[in-house]
Amino acid sequence: MTDTSAEDAAPTEDGNAKPYSVSELAFALKRTLEDAYGFVRLRGEISKVTHHSNGHVYLTLKDERAAIDGVVWKGQVRGLGIRPEQGLEVIVTGKITSYPAGSRYQIVIETMEAAGVGALLAQLERLKAKLAAEGLFAVERKQPLPSMPAVVGVITSPTGAVIRDILHRIRDRWPCRVIVWPVVVQGDSAAAQVSAAIRGFEALGDGGAVPRPDVLIVARGGGSVEDLWPFNDEALARAVAACTIPLISAVGHETDTTLIDFVSDRRAPTPTAAAEMATPVLAELKALVGDLSARMHRCGGRAVEDRRGRVAAAGRALTRVSDLVELAAQRYGIVSGRLAAGLAKNAAAHERDLVRVSSRLTPLLLQRPQAVQRQRLEGVTSRLQPGVLRGLERAGERLAALAKLYVSVDPDRPLQRGFARVTRADGSIVHAGAILANGEEIAIKFGDQVTRQAVIEGAAAEPAAAKPAKPKPKAANSAQGDLF
């Protein structure tokens, strides 16, 4: 207890004790409680749990005769061993303090643990019922395990007999790549590390430096209910349920059951059994392949024999090949024996026809048609030559006329007589000097095909007045008579 000072206890002038203010009394009681009960360990049943939006948790601890308010500050919530739920019997540690604004005392909770196995199991049953109602235990959502995995992911402690048993069993049955994600499998941080490992394997992509596993194994050896309690965590169970990689849970011994056993795709009684579930036996597969190969060859042989028997049965109903060949050979021999005589007879008949026709063939028969055709050709040539010559003469005359016309219209012909052609910068021909401006550039082309550049200077001169045309002499009067 904290004693008040002598000054505070001194009586006033009227002999009465000095009065406290309400705040002074409230904070004095607060200091007294915190000093006297700075650390207490309290057991009770949780009721009226409130998870505030600011992260604090407010609750009430009670027994059959009394109740006390409690608060868990936001920084301490994550460090609690269990999640506060109504009806759960717990043991908490903290300090007793008061809330001056409300004149009530409360316990500030720093740690919390279940008050016995029965409480833990009751909390587990409530959580199981909640997840089952959400459908996380449904059989239809469980994924089948791959028959021949190339990569197996193992989430367990890197030390101990569990990982050695799994690696040894996989090596004996199905040599493949095994990726171990080391985690702690006991304590407050175990559930968070296992959840992070599952999400880490889930985030691996195909074709990366670390291959994505075809199947996952979450393994831990046996232990007490408290030792296996991290695998009953709700967040871990939801991470297992959301995993798209087939997952085998192998936590504890065959009689041990945790929450992830219900949400995983397959439960193994032991870690060694999990390795057997995840991998086939290579020797058995080889034997099976050999047996299937032998059966395939036997089936193929029986099919061939069956087809051969059916062909033989069908062939017995057909005419023998030797009979068909002998008949054709006989016909061939008869025909080939008559072929030489027939060819000789045919050649003799053609020879007689040739002798009969050749007697009428003379050179005159060929020369007469040639003479007739020659005469016709000469007649045509004699008529064709004058017409061709006349056509050539007329074409030559037209060509000469076109040449004269070309010479007459040649723009460069006047240049040979001393004229020059003046063009402007745009290539147009200058027809009059008056259209040229002072300073304008012009081009002058002479008769030797040389073009010179010039610049117009000075104003254009006035054109000279045209001289009056002389009157033409009048024609003599045609009516006048001839003097001679």
Secondary structure by P-SEA (a helix, b strand, c coil): cccccccccccccccccccccaaaaaaaaaaaaaaaccbbbbbbbbcccccccccbbbbccccccbbbbbbbcccccccccccccccccbbbbbbbbbcccccbbbbbccbbbbccaaaaaaaaaaaaaaaaaaccccccccccccccccbbbbbcccccaaaaaaaaaaaaccccbbbbbcccccccaaaaaaaaaaaaaaaccccccbbbbcbbbbcccccccccccccccaaaaaaaaacccbbbbbccccccccccccccccccccaaaaaaaacccaaaaaaaaaaaaaaaaaaaaaaaaaaaaaaaaaaaacccaaaaaaaaaaaaaaaaaaaaaaaaaaaaaaaaaaaaaaaaccaaaaaaaaaaaaaaaaaaaaaaaaaaaaaaaaaaaaaaaaaaaaaaaccccccccbbbbbbccccccccccccccccbbbbbbccccbbbbbbbcccccccccccccccccccccccccccc
